[in-house]
Amino acid sequence: MKAREWRDWVRENDPVYNGFRRPGGPEKWAGGVALIIVAAVVIFLILFDWNWLRGPIGRWASAEYDREIQLNGDLDVNIFSWTPSARIRDVRIGGPDWARERDTLKVADIDAAVRLRKLFAGQLEMPRLIITRPEAVLIADESGRQSWQLNPDKPDDGQGIKLPLINRLVINDGKLVFDEQRRDMKLEATITAREGSDGQAGFHLDGTGSLNGTPLKLEVRGGPFINIRRNRPYGFRAELSGVGSTLTAVGSITRPFDLGQFNANLTLQGRDLADLYLLTGITTPNTPPYRLAGKLTRNDALFTFNDFSGRVGSSDLSGDLKVDKVGDRRRVDADLHSNLLDLDDLASVLGARPQVTESGNTVVTSGAPGKLLPDAPLNVERLRVMDGTLKYRAARVKRNELDVRQVALGADLDKGILNLDPIAFAFNRGELRGTAKINATRDTPYSAVDFRLRGYPLESIIPARNGAPTVTGSALGRAKLEGPGASVHDFAANSKGTVSLVVPQGQIRSAFAELLGINVTAGLGKLLGGDTSSSEIRCAVADFTVTSGTATARTFVIDTTPVLARGAGTIDLGNETLNLRIDGETKEPRLIRLWSPIVVQGPMTAPAVGIDTGSAVAQGGFGLALGALLNPLAALLPFVDPGLAEDANCGALIASAR
């Protein structure tokens, strides 16, 4: 009712409405002029030569983007359609000032159309885009500048290229050259997008090149770009191979032409996870050969690699990985775990070098022959380019000489400073737990470590003899060191600090306890007679001060029931050699005892244990002189020990160990 009343009022009172229904002279003149203007504009647009705009458009674009941009061929425009279109030939976009020797893009022919109704709604949708013979040259220099970035002042937000929806895309005879100088990556590829149902239809990208001096290959496959819709995922398959690694992804772009949104099943395999840095820019540690598979998802700048699993060396590995861009830095957060870890695989992370034997097994070496400490250098530049965290747990560990049962690691990397906390190894009895800090902001990294050993069984260090343990007890220790060095070996060779090892109490085979004092009659007699009786270890303390990679004994005492042994000497961490001397004193009288220290010398991997023959010869010479001057019984006096040694003050010794 109200609508009818309003209509009647308009008919009776609105002058504009009445002027249109019953136009007078002025209205007729105004309408005629308007029609003439519209007709003139339409005729002008129909007859207009759009080529006149090529020069002005090129000059404006060149000034706007600080590079030479030319529209050299014919420009045809059709605007009188629900899908206005334009076609331009021979387009050239030059490179920026620092890369002018190569044009960034040249295209022989571009034919494009847009949907007018979508455009009025504020959306850009292209029913057709046909590109003929495009040639793109993309260059990224050492400083990170990108030749294809038209607005270099706008930082890359990492959200991926977001193109308008293209219902039908055709690319004929496309070529792509990619030159990434920071990673020494060069790739030349052909690109086609064809219609049809034969084997050549669909999107094809085939590229070959080199990466850090090794062959590089890229292959991407997708279906034909026909009737593409935003709500209809576009499937693809991509494979990238280089530097001994292969990445294969099979998935779909969830919103076609929004390259910041996709899901894929990703498989990675190669000889060393560290090589992935050259392919992905993500810093990973050195490892043995690996194969991993999981679900890769991209949501703008956020990548997730979830529920992945596989093997690294002889160990299983699974977990979740997240890669994001925070400001201008990449951030990686990983939560990893292994059900069964091989310690050799973990040693590779510390710089040991995996090698595949002829039988196909992987063995780990330190690098230099006859050396114990790994010498592979840490690549500090890779630690500077990203931040992140790591959590790793190994529920079980394969049988090993150290009797390690579980492993837990944590890491936090922030602006080139790596904090490792915790570094924990749980043994069958006892644990080793500590922290480490690596400052990679320097050319040569500077590290500080603090490790504590609690309750480690001595029988896991010193093997049993004749089925009976040589020594039993629990060891406590601490190593607190700092210094420069790009590898574990270099760090040890330049370190300073303290190293201590304490055995509060334990048991030792009586034969070996006697031999600490070179008690020939008791020690050798018990050893050769198969005596498995034991003596008490009241305490053992070894406390070293480390300076410039040389550990010097400050306190070195082994106190057993029959013998008190004191030691001295050095351990050269740089050359990895031992030079130790142990003097034993018996607590009870002994008939035959050599007054000769035990010496431990040679490489840490195979030290030689013996006696100081010079002292033994001097003792024997003194006995011979007494025998010649007095009588044969007097010759035995130098070998008789009255047993005057007293118990060590174990409480004070243990307290003094740092």
C-alpha positions as CSV (number, residue, x, y, z in Angstrom):
1,M,0.0,0.0,0.0
2,K,2.8,2.5,0.9
3,A,4.7,1.7,-2.3
4,R,1.6,2.5,-4.4
5,E,1.1,5.7,-2.6
6,W,4.7,6.7,-3.1
7,R,4.4,5.9,-6.8
8,D,1.3,8.0,-7.2
9,W,3.0,10.9,-5.4
10,V,6.0,10.7,-7.8
11,R,3.8,10.8,-10.8
12,E,2.0,13.9,-9.6
13,N,4.8,15.9,-8.1
14,D,8.3,14.9,-9.4
15,P,9.3,17.3,-12.2
16,V,12.1,15.0,-13.4
17,Y,9.7,12.1,-13.9
18,N,7.2,14.3,-15.6
19,G,9.9,15.7,-17.8
20,F,10.9,12.3,-19.1
21,R,7.2,11.3,-19.7
22,R,6.2,14.5,-21.4
23,P,9.5,16.2,-22.5
24,G,9.3,19.8,-23.4
25,G,11.7,21.7,-25.6
26,P,14.6,22.0,-23.2
27,E,14.4,18.3,-22.3
28,K,14.4,17.3,-25.9
29,W,17.5,19.5,-26.6
30,A,19.4,18.1,-23.6
31,G,18.5,14.5,-24.5
32,G,19.6,15.0,-28.1
33,V,22.9,16.5,-27.0
34,A,23.6,13.6,-24.6
35,L,22.9,11.1,-27.4
36,I,25.2,12.9,-29.8
37,I,28.0,12.9,-27.2
38,V,27.6,9.2,-26.4
39,A,27.5,8.4,-30.1
40,A,30.6,10.5,-30.7
41,V,32.5,8.7,-27.9
42,V,31.5,5.3,-29.2
43,I,32.5,6.2,-32.8
44,F,35.8,7.6,-31.5
45,L,36.5,4.5,-29.5
46,I,35.7,2.3,-32.5
47,L,37.9,4.3,-34.9
48,F,40.6,5.1,-32.3
49,D,44.0,3.7,-33.2
50,W,45.2,2.3,-29.8
51,N,48.7,2.2,-31.1
52,W,48.9,5.9,-30.4
53,L,49.1,4.9,-26.7
54,R,52.0,2.5,-27.0
55,G,54.6,5.3,-26.6
56,P,53.0,7.1,-23.6
57,I,52.3,3.8,-21.8
58,G,55.9,2.7,-22.3
59,R,57.4,6.0,-21.2
60,W,55.1,6.1,-18.1
61,A,55.9,2.4,-17.1
62,S,59.7,3.0,-17.7
63,A,59.7,6.0,-15.4
64,E,57.5,4.3,-12.8
65,Y,59.5,1.0,-12.5
66,D,63.0,2.4,-13.3
67,R,63.7,0.1,-16.3
68,E,63.1,0.3,-20.0
69,I,59.6,-1.0,-20.9
70,Q,58.5,-1.0,-24.6
71,L,55.3,-2.0,-26.5
72,N,56.8,-2.4,-29.9
73,G,54.0,-4.3,-31.8
74,D,50.4,-3.6,-32.6
75,L,48.0,-2.9,-29.8
76,D,44.4,-4.0,-30.4
77,V,41.6,-3.3,-27.9
78,N,38.0,-4.4,-27.9
79,I,36.0,-2.7,-25.1
80,F,32.5,-3.2,-26.4
81,S,31.9,-6.6,-24.9
82,W,30.9,-8.3,-21.6
83,T,34.5,-9.6,-21.8
84,P,36.7,-6.7,-23.0
85,S,39.9,-7.9,-24.5
86,A,43.3,-6.6,-25.6
87,R,46.1,-8.0,-27.7
88,I,49.6,-6.7,-27.9
89,R,52.6,-7.9,-29.8
90,D,56.3,-7.6,-29.1
91,V,56.5,-6.6,-25.4
92,R,59.8,-5.9,-23.9
93,I,60.6,-5.3,-20.2
94,G,64.3,-4.6,-19.5
95,G,66.3,-5.4,-16.4
96,P,67.1,-3.0,-13.5
97,D,70.3,-0.9,-13.5
98,W,72.4,-3.7,-12.1
99,A,71.2,-6.3,-14.7
100,R,70.6,-4.3,-17.9
101,E,72.5,-6.7,-20.0
102,R,69.6,-9.1,-20.0
103,D,65.9,-8.3,-20.6
104,T,63.7,-9.5,-17.7
105,L,60.8,-10.4,-20.1
106,K,60.1,-10.5,-23.8
107,V,56.8,-11.7,-25.2
108,A,55.9,-12.1,-28.9
109,D,52.1,-11.9,-28.4
110,I,49.7,-11.5,-25.5
111,D,46.0,-12.0,-25.9
112,A,43.9,-11.3,-22.7
113,A,40.3,-10.7,-21.7
114,V,38.5,-9.8,-18.5
115,R,34.9,-10.3,-17.2
116,L,33.3,-6.9,-17.1
117,R,30.7,-7.9,-14.5
118,K,33.4,-9.2,-12.1
119,L,35.3,-6.0,-12.7
120,F,32.4,-3.9,-11.6
121,A,32.2,-6.0,-8.5
122,G,35.9,-5.2,-7.7
123,Q,37.2,-8.6,-8.8
124,L,39.6,-9.4,-11.6
125,E,38.8,-12.6,-13.5
126,M,40.2,-13.5,-16.9
127,P,38.3,-15.8,-19.2
128,R,41.2,-16.0,-21.5
129,L,45.0,-15.5,-21.5
130,I,47.1,-16.6,-24.4
131,I,50.9,-16.0,-24.3
132,T,53.1,-16.8,-27.3
133,R,56.9,-17.2,-27.1
134,P,57.5,-15.6,-23.7
135,E,61.2,-15.4,-22.6
136,A,61.9,-14.6,-18.9
137,V,65.3,-14.0,-17.4
138,L,65.2,-13.9,-13.6
139,I,68.5,-12.9,-11.8
140,A,69.2,-12.7,-8.1
141,D,72.6,-11.4,-7.2
142,E,74.8,-12.0,-4.2
143,S,73.2,-9.3,-2.1
144,G,69.7,-10.8,-2.7
145,R,68.4,-8.2,-5.3
146,Q,65.9,-9.7,-7.7
147,S,65.7,-8.5,-11.3
148,W,62.0,-9.4,-11.5
149,Q,61.0,-7.2,-8.5
150,L,59.4,-4.2,-10.1
151,N,59.1,-2.4,-6.7
152,P,62.4,-3.3,-4.9
153,D,61.5,-0.9,-2.0
154,K,58.6,-3.2,-1.0
155,P,59.9,-6.1,1.0
156,D,59.0,-9.7,0.0
157,D,56.3,-10.8,2.5
158,G,56.8,-14.5,1.5
159,Q,53.1,-15.0,0.8
160,G,53.7,-16.2,-2.8
161,I,52.5,-14.9,-6.1
162,K,48.7,-14.3,-6.2
163,L,47.5,-14.1,-9.8
164,P,43.9,-13.3,-10.9
165,L,41.7,-16.3,-11.7
166,I,42.3,-17.4,-15.4
167,N,39.7,-19.7,-16.7
168,R,41.7,-20.6,-19.8
169,L,45.5,-20.3,-20.0
170,V,47.6,-21.1,-23.0
171,I,51.4,-20.7,-23.2
172,N,53.2,-21.4,-26.4
173,D,57.0,-22.0,-26.6
174,G,57.9,-20.4,-23.3
175,K,61.5,-20.1,-22.0
176,L,62.8,-19.4,-18.5
177,V,66.3,-18.6,-17.4
178,F,66.9,-18.5,-13.6
179,D,70.3,-17.3,-12.2
180,E,70.6,-17.3,-8.4
181,Q,74.2,-16.1,-7.8
182,R,74.2,-16.5,-4.0
183,R,73.7,-20.3,-4.3
184,D,75.4,-20.6,-7.7
185,M,72.2,-21.9,-9.2
186,K,71.5,-21.7,-13.0
187,L,68.4,-23.2,-14.6
188,E,67.1,-23.1,-18.2
189,A,63.6,-24.3,-18.7
190,T,60.9,-24.6,-21.3
191,I,57.3,-23.8,-20.4
192,T,54.1,-24.8,-22.3
193,A,50.4,-24.9,-21.3
194,R,48.4,-26.6,-24.0
195,E,44.8,-27.6,-24.5
196,G,43.7,-31.0,-25.7
197,S,43.5,-34.5,-24.4
198,D,46.8,-36.0,-25.8
199,G,50.0,-36.6,-23.8
200,Q,51.2,-33.1,-24.6
201,A,48.2,-31.3,-23.1
202,G,48.4,-29.5,-19.8
203,F,51.1,-27.5,-18.1
204,H,54.7,-28.6,-18.7
205,L,57.9,-27.1,-17.2
206,D,61.2,-28.9,-17.9
207,G,64.4,-27.4,-16.7
208,T,68.1,-28.4,-16.4
209,G,71.1,-26.5,-15.1
210,S,73.6,-26.6,-12.3
211,L,73.6,-26.0,-8.5
212,N,76.9,-25.4,-6.8
213,G,78.7,-27.2,-9.7
214,T,76.4,-30.3,-9.7
215,P,73.6,-31.1,-12.1
216,L,70.2,-29.7,-11.5
217,K,66.8,-30.8,-12.9
218,L,63.3,-29.5,-12.4
219,E,60.1,-31.0,-13.8
220,V,56.5,-29.8,-13.2
221,R,53.3,-31.3,-14.6
222,G,49.7,-30.1,-14.3
223,G,46.5,-30.5,-16.2
224,P,45.1,-28.2,-18.9
225,F,44.0,-24.8,-17.8
226,I,40.4,-25.1,-19.0
227,N,37.3,-24.1,-17.0
228,I,39.5,-23.2,-14.0
229,R,37.4,-22.2,-10.9
230,R,38.6,-20.8,-7.5
231,N,36.8,-23.5,-5.6
232,R,38.2,-26.3,-7.8
233,P,41.8,-27.3,-6.7
234,Y,44.3,-27.6,-9.5
235,G,46.5,-30.8,-9.3
236,F,50.2,-30.8,-10.0
237,R,53.3,-32.9,-9.7
238,A,56.8,-31.5,-9.3
239,E,60.2,-33.0,-8.9
240,L,63.5,-31.2,-8.2
241,S,66.8,-33.0,-8.2
242,G,70.3,-31.5,-7.4
243,V,73.3,-31.7,-5.0
244,G,72.6,-35.4,-4.3
245,S,69.0,-34.7,-3.2
246,T,65.5,-35.3,-4.8
247,L,62.3,-33.6,-3.8
248,T,59.0,-34.9,-5.2
249,A,55.7,-33.2,-4.5
250,V,52.2,-34.5,-5.6
251,G,49.3,-32.3,-4.7
252,S,47.1,-29.4,-5.6
253,I,46.8,-25.6,-5.5
254,T,43.7,-25.2,-3.3
255,R,42.8,-21.9,-4.9
256,P,44.0,-21.8,-8.5
257,F,46.6,-19.1,-9.3
258,D,47.0,-18.3,-5.7
259,L,50.4,-19.8,-5.3
260,G,50.4,-19.1,-1.6
261,Q,47.9,-21.9,-1.0
262,F,48.6,-25.5,-1.7
263,N,48.8,-29.0,-0.2
264,A,51.1,-31.8,-1.3
265,N,52.5,-35.2,-0.3
266,L,56.3,-34.5,-0.2
267,T,59.1,-37.0,-0.4
268,L,62.7,-36.1,0.2
269,Q,65.7,-38.3,-0.3
270,G,69.4,-37.8,-0.7
271,R,72.9,-38.3,0.7
272,D,72.9,-35.6,3.3
273,L,70.2,-33.4,4.8
274,A,72.6,-30.4,4.9
275,D,72.5,-30.3,1.1
276,L,68.9,-29.2,1.2
277,Y,70.1,-25.7,2.2
278,L,71.1,-25.1,-1.4
279,L,67.7,-26.2,-2.7
280,T,65.4,-24.7,0.0
281,G,67.4,-22.1,1.9
282,I,66.7,-24.0,5.2
283,T,69.7,-24.8,7.4
284,T,69.8,-28.5,8.4
285,P,72.7,-30.5,10.0
286,N,74.9,-33.0,8.3
287,T,73.5,-36.5,8.3
288,P,73.9,-39.9,6.6
289,P,71.7,-40.8,3.6
290,Y,68.0,-40.1,4.3
291,R,64.5,-40.6,3.0
292,L,61.5,-38.8,4.5
293,A,57.9,-38.4,3.4
294,G,55.0,-36.4,4.8
295,K,52.3,-33.8,4.1
296,L,53.5,-30.3,2.9
297,T,51.0,-27.4,3.3
298,R,51.5,-23.8,2.4
299,N,49.3,-21.0,3.9
300,D,50.8,-17.8,2.5
301,A,54.2,-17.4,4.3
302,L,53.7,-20.4,6.5
303,F,54.9,-23.9,5.4
304,T,54.2,-27.0,7.5
305,F,55.7,-30.4,6.9
306,N,53.5,-32.5,9.2
307,D,53.4,-36.2,10.2
308,F,56.5,-37.0,8.2
309,S,58.4,-40.1,8.8
310,G,61.3,-42.1,7.3
311,R,64.9,-43.0,7.9
312,V,68.1,-41.1,8.4
313,G,71.0,-43.5,8.1
314,S,70.1,-46.5,10.3
315,S,67.7,-44.5,12.5
316,D,64.0,-43.8,12.1
317,L,62.9,-40.2,12.2
318,S,59.4,-38.6,12.4
319,G,57.8,-35.4,13.5
320,D,56.5,-32.0,12.4
321,L,58.3,-29.0,10.9
322,K,57.1,-25.4,10.5
323,V,58.7,-22.8,8.4
324,D,57.5,-19.2,8.6
325,K,58.7,-15.7,7.7
326,V,58.9,-13.3,10.7
327,G,59.8,-9.8,9.5
328,D,62.7,-10.2,7.1
329,R,64.0,-13.5,8.6
330,R,63.0,-17.1,8.1
331,R,62.1,-19.1,11.2
332,V,62.1,-22.9,11.4
333,D,60.5,-24.8,14.4
334,A,60.9,-28.6,14.5
335,D,59.6,-31.3,16.9
336,L,61.3,-34.6,16.0
337,H,61.6,-38.0,17.6
338,S,63.1,-41.5,16.9
339,N,61.8,-44.8,18.2
340,L,65.3,-46.3,17.7
341,L,68.4,-44.2,17.2
342,D,71.8,-45.3,15.9
343,L,74.5,-43.2,17.7
344,D,76.6,-43.2,14.5
345,D,73.8,-41.2,12.8
346,L,73.8,-38.6,15.7
347,A,77.6,-38.4,15.4
348,S,77.2,-37.1,11.9
349,V,75.4,-34.0,13.3
350,L,78.5,-33.2,15.3
351,G,80.7,-33.3,12.3
352,A,81.6,-36.9,11.9
353,R,81.6,-38.1,8.3
354,P,79.4,-40.9,7.2
355,Q,80.9,-43.2,4.6
356,V,79.1,-46.0,2.7
357,T,81.1,-49.2,2.5
358,E,81.2,-51.6,-0.4
359,S,78.6,-53.8,1.4
360,G,76.2,-50.8,1.5
361,N,76.6,-50.2,5.3
362,T,77.2,-46.7,6.6
363,V,80.1,-46.1,8.9
364,V,81.0,-42.8,10.6
365,T,84.6,-41.4,10.9
366,S,86.0,-38.3,12.5
367,G,87.5,-37.3,9.1
368,A,91.2,-37.3,9.8
369,P,92.8,-40.8,10.0
370,G,93.6,-41.9,13.6
371,K,91.7,-39.0,15.2
372,L,88.8,-39.1,17.6
373,L,87.3,-35.6,17.4
374,P,85.3,-34.6,14.3
375,D,87.0,-32.0,12.1
376,A,84.2,-31.0,9.7
377,P,83.8,-27.2,10.0
378,L,80.5,-25.5,10.9
379,N,79.1,-23.3,8.2
380,V,78.4,-20.1,10.2
381,E,76.8,-18.3,7.3
382,R,73.9,-20.8,7.3
383,L,73.3,-20.2,11.0
384,R,73.0,-16.5,10.4
385,V,70.2,-16.6,7.8
386,M,67.4,-18.1,9.9
387,D,66.1,-18.5,13.5
388,G,64.2,-21.4,15.0
389,T,63.9,-24.1,17.7
390,L,64.4,-27.8,17.8
391,K,63.1,-30.6,20.1
392,Y,64.4,-34.1,19.6
393,R,63.8,-37.3,21.6
394,A,65.1,-40.8,21.0
395,A,63.0,-43.3,22.9
396,R,65.6,-46.1,22.5
397,V,69.2,-46.4,21.2
398,K,70.7,-49.3,19.4
399,R,73.2,-51.3,21.4
400,N,76.4,-49.4,21.7
401,E,79.7,-49.5,23.5
402,L,78.8,-46.5,25.8
403,D,75.5,-48.2,26.8
404,V,73.4,-45.1,25.9
405,R,69.7,-45.9,26.2
406,Q,67.9,-42.5,25.5
407,V,68.8,-39.1,24.0
408,A,67.1,-35.7,24.3
409,L,68.3,-32.6,22.5
410,G,66.9,-29.0,22.4
411,A,68.1,-26.1,20.4
412,D,67.3,-22.4,20.0
413,L,68.8,-20.3,17.2
414,D,68.4,-16.6,17.3
415,K,70.3,-14.2,15.0
416,G,73.4,-16.4,14.7
417,I,73.6,-17.5,18.3
418,L,72.8,-21.2,18.8
419,N,71.9,-22.4,22.3
420,L,71.8,-26.2,22.9
421,D,69.8,-27.1,26.0
422,P,69.4,-29.8,26.9
423,I,72.1,-32.2,25.6
424,A,71.1,-35.3,27.5
425,F,72.2,-38.9,27.2
426,A,70.7,-41.4,29.5
427,F,72.7,-44.6,30.1
428,N,71.7,-47.9,31.6
429,R,73.0,-46.3,34.8
430,G,73.6,-42.6,35.0
431,E,73.4,-39.8,32.6
432,L,75.4,-37.1,30.8
433,R,73.6,-33.7,30.6
434,G,74.8,-30.4,29.6
435,T,74.4,-27.2,27.6
436,A,76.4,-25.5,24.8
437,K,76.4,-22.1,23.3
438,I,77.8,-21.3,19.8
439,N,78.2,-17.7,18.7
440,A,78.2,-17.9,14.9
441,T,78.1,-14.1,14.5
442,R,81.9,-14.2,14.3
443,D,83.9,-15.4,11.3
444,T,85.3,-18.1,13.6
445,P,82.5,-19.3,15.9
446,Y,83.1,-19.1,19.7
447,S,81.6,-21.8,21.8
448,A,81.1,-22.6,25.5
449,V,80.1,-26.0,26.8
450,D,79.2,-27.3,30.3
451,F,78.6,-31.0,30.7
452,R,78.0,-33.0,33.8
453,L,78.3,-36.8,34.2
454,R,76.4,-38.5,36.9
455,G,76.5,-42.1,38.0
456,Y,78.2,-43.6,34.9
457,P,79.3,-47.2,35.6
458,L,83.1,-47.8,35.3
459,E,82.5,-51.3,34.0
460,S,81.1,-49.7,30.8
461,I,84.5,-48.0,30.3
462,I,86.9,-50.7,31.4
463,P,86.1,-54.2,29.9
464,A,85.8,-57.3,32.0
465,R,88.7,-59.8,32.1
466,N,88.2,-63.6,32.3
467,G,84.5,-63.1,32.8
468,A,84.9,-60.9,35.9
469,P,84.7,-57.1,36.0
470,T,88.1,-55.3,36.3
471,V,86.6,-52.4,38.1
472,T,83.1,-51.4,39.3
473,G,81.7,-48.1,40.7
474,S,80.1,-44.9,39.5
475,A,81.8,-42.0,37.9
476,L,81.0,-38.3,38.3
477,G,82.5,-35.7,36.0
478,R,82.3,-32.2,34.6
479,A,83.7,-30.5,31.6
480,K,83.5,-26.7,31.4
481,L,85.3,-25.4,28.3
482,E,85.1,-22.4,26.0
483,G,87.1,-21.2,23.0
484,P,87.1,-20.5,19.3
485,G,86.9,-23.2,16.6
486,A,84.8,-24.0,13.5
487,S,84.8,-27.8,14.3
488,V,84.7,-29.9,17.4
489,H,88.4,-30.7,17.0
490,D,89.4,-27.0,16.5
491,F,87.3,-26.0,19.5
492,A,89.0,-28.6,21.7
493,A,92.5,-27.5,20.4
494,N,91.9,-23.9,21.4
495,S,89.8,-24.3,24.5
496,K,90.3,-23.2,28.1
497,G,88.5,-24.3,31.3
498,T,88.5,-27.4,33.5
499,V,87.8,-31.1,33.2
500,S,87.3,-33.3,36.2
501,L,86.4,-37.0,36.9
502,V,85.5,-38.4,40.3
503,V,84.9,-42.0,41.5
504,P,83.6,-41.6,45.1
505,Q,83.9,-45.4,45.8
506,G,84.1,-48.7,44.0
507,Q,85.9,-52.0,43.6
508,I,88.9,-53.0,41.6
509,R,90.4,-56.4,40.9
510,S,93.1,-56.9,43.6
511,A,95.6,-57.9,40.9
512,F,95.3,-54.6,39.1
513,A,95.3,-52.6,42.4
514,E,98.6,-54.2,43.2
515,L,100.0,-53.4,39.8
516,L,99.2,-49.8,40.3
517,G,102.2,-49.9,42.6
518,I,104.1,-52.3,40.3
519,N,103.9,-54.9,43.0
520,V,105.3,-57.9,41.0
521,T,104.9,-60.6,43.6
522,A,101.3,-59.8,44.5
523,G,100.0,-58.3,41.3
524,L,101.4,-60.7,38.7
525,G,100.8,-63.7,41.1
526,K,97.1,-62.9,41.4
527,L,96.7,-62.0,37.7
528,L,98.4,-65.2,36.5
529,G,96.7,-67.3,39.1
530,G,93.2,-66.2,38.0
531,D,92.5,-64.5,41.3
532,T,89.2,-62.6,40.9
533,S,89.1,-61.1,44.4
534,S,88.6,-57.3,44.6
535,S,89.9,-54.4,46.6
536,E,88.1,-51.2,47.6
537,I,88.5,-48.0,45.6
538,R,88.3,-45.4,48.4
539,C,88.2,-42.7,45.8
540,A,89.6,-41.6,42.5
541,V,90.0,-38.0,41.4
542,A,91.3,-36.6,38.2
543,D,91.1,-32.8,37.9
544,F,92.6,-31.0,34.9
545,T,93.1,-27.4,34.0
546,V,92.8,-26.7,30.3
547,T,94.8,-23.9,28.6
548,S,95.1,-23.4,24.8
549,G,93.9,-27.0,24.3
550,T,96.3,-28.6,26.7
551,A,94.8,-30.3,29.8
552,T,97.3,-30.4,32.7
553,A,96.7,-32.6,35.8
554,R,96.1,-30.5,38.9
555,T,95.0,-33.4,41.0
556,F,95.3,-37.0,39.9
557,V,94.8,-39.6,42.7
558,I,93.6,-43.2,42.8
559,D,93.3,-44.5,46.4
560,T,92.7,-48.2,46.8
561,T,93.0,-50.4,49.9
562,P,96.5,-51.7,49.0
563,V,97.9,-48.9,46.9
564,L,97.8,-45.1,46.7
565,A,98.5,-43.9,43.2
566,R,99.3,-40.3,42.2
567,G,99.5,-39.1,38.7
568,A,100.7,-36.1,36.6
569,G,101.0,-35.2,33.0
570,T,99.1,-33.6,30.2
571,I,96.5,-34.4,27.5
572,D,97.0,-32.5,24.2
573,L,93.4,-32.0,22.8
574,G,94.7,-30.5,19.6
575,N,97.0,-33.4,18.7
576,E,94.8,-35.8,20.6
577,T,97.7,-37.4,22.5
578,L,98.2,-38.5,26.1
579,N,101.3,-38.1,28.2
580,L,100.4,-39.3,31.7
581,R,102.6,-40.7,34.5
582,I,101.2,-42.6,37.5
583,D,103.3,-43.3,40.7
584,G,102.0,-46.0,43.0
585,E,102.8,-46.4,46.7
586,T,101.9,-49.5,48.6
587,K,100.3,-49.3,52.0
588,E,101.6,-52.7,53.2
589,P,105.2,-54.1,53.1
590,R,106.0,-55.9,49.8
591,L,108.9,-58.1,49.0
592,I,109.4,-57.3,45.3
593,R,108.2,-54.0,43.9
594,L,109.5,-52.1,41.0
595,W,110.0,-48.4,41.8
596,S,108.8,-47.5,38.3
597,P,105.9,-45.2,37.3
598,I,103.2,-46.4,34.9
599,V,103.1,-44.2,31.8
600,V,100.2,-43.7,29.4
601,Q,101.3,-42.2,26.1
602,G,100.3,-41.9,22.5
603,P,97.2,-41.1,20.6
604,M,93.8,-41.0,22.4
605,T,92.4,-43.6,20.0
606,A,95.1,-46.2,20.9
607,P,97.2,-45.2,23.9
608,A,100.1,-47.3,25.0
609,V,100.3,-48.3,28.7
610,G,103.7,-49.3,30.1
611,I,106.3,-48.6,32.7
612,D,109.1,-46.1,32.9
613,T,112.0,-48.4,32.1
614,G,114.6,-45.8,33.1
615,S,113.4,-45.9,36.8
616,A,113.3,-49.7,36.7
617,V,116.9,-50.0,35.3
618,A,118.1,-47.6,38.0
619,Q,116.5,-49.6,40.7
620,G,118.0,-52.8,39.3
621,G,121.5,-51.2,39.0
622,F,121.4,-50.1,42.6
623,G,120.5,-53.7,43.6
624,L,123.4,-55.1,41.7
625,A,125.8,-52.6,43.3
626,L,124.7,-53.6,46.8
627,G,125.1,-57.3,45.9
628,A,128.6,-56.8,44.7
629,L,129.6,-54.7,47.7
630,L,127.8,-56.6,50.5
631,N,126.0,-59.9,49.9
632,P,123.3,-61.4,47.5
633,L,120.5,-60.7,50.0
634,A,121.3,-57.0,50.1
635,A,120.7,-57.0,46.3
636,L,117.0,-57.5,47.1
637,L,116.7,-54.4,49.3
638,P,115.9,-52.0,46.5
639,F,112.9,-54.1,45.6
640,V,111.5,-54.3,49.2
641,D,108.7,-51.7,49.9
642,P,108.1,-51.0,53.6
643,G,104.5,-50.0,52.8
644,L,104.5,-46.5,54.4
645,A,101.7,-44.9,52.1
646,E,98.7,-43.6,54.0
647,D,95.1,-43.2,52.9
648,A,94.3,-40.1,50.9
649,N,91.9,-37.5,52.2
650,C,89.1,-38.4,49.8
651,G,86.6,-35.9,51.1
652,A,89.0,-33.0,50.5
653,L,90.0,-34.3,47.1
654,I,86.5,-34.7,45.9
655,A,85.5,-31.3,47.2
656,S,88.4,-29.7,45.4
657,A,87.5,-31.2,42.0
658,R,85.7,-28.5,40.0
